[in-house]
Each structure stands twice: as structure tokens, then as C-alpha cells.
Amino acid sequence: MSHNPDSVDTEFETPLSLVLSGHTHGGQVVLPFLGALRLPVENKAYSSGLIATPRTPLFISRGIGWAILPVRFNCYPEIAVLELVNPKLTA
């Protein structure tokens, strides 16, 4: 778990099965065909949802809050419920 999704691009000593993150608010203001106006991350592909990165899957929640201005446009608040399953126990 990491507040900033950019941390998934860091070298880790132990392989990670999944990184859970937030910080982006999904872009907060998302324009059709253009995407998020502002993403507070270096990798602009890290907006929200499940993302397959070269190292590990990354899930970014849009959350329910906002930053700077209390505005959301075309970016609904989200409380994500994830079901994590151990593949060794489900075979």
C-alpha cells in the first residue's frame, strides 16, 4: 500500500503481488477525449483503476475526497471493495 502510485516504479527487494494506492483522485476534473486536467503523479498513465505495470499490478482508488477545490467533473467518487484471493487456496 502506498499513497502515491509512482512508488510502484521503485525497485523493491521483495516481489509484490499488488500495490494499492490513491493520491490522484482519478484526476478530479476529467474532460471527454482529453482525460484528466491535472494528475499529481509523474507517470500520467496512473489515474485510477487497475493498471498492469511491468513490475506488478497497481490499483488506484479515486477515493471520495478532493484536492485544492471541492470539485469533481466526470470523475465520480469511489469506495472500492476488492476481493483478494490466494490462488494457492482456490486450485
Sequence and secondary structure as in RCSB ss.txt:
>XXXX:A:sequence
MSHNPDSVDTEFETPLSLVLSGHTHGGQVVLPFLGALRLPVENKAYSSGLIATPRTPLFISRGIGWAILPVRFNC
YPEIAVLELVNPKLTA
>XXXX:A:secstr
 BSSGGGGGS  SS  S EEE SSGGGSBEETTTEES  SSSSTT SSEEEE SSSEEEE   S  SSSS  BS 
           HHHH 
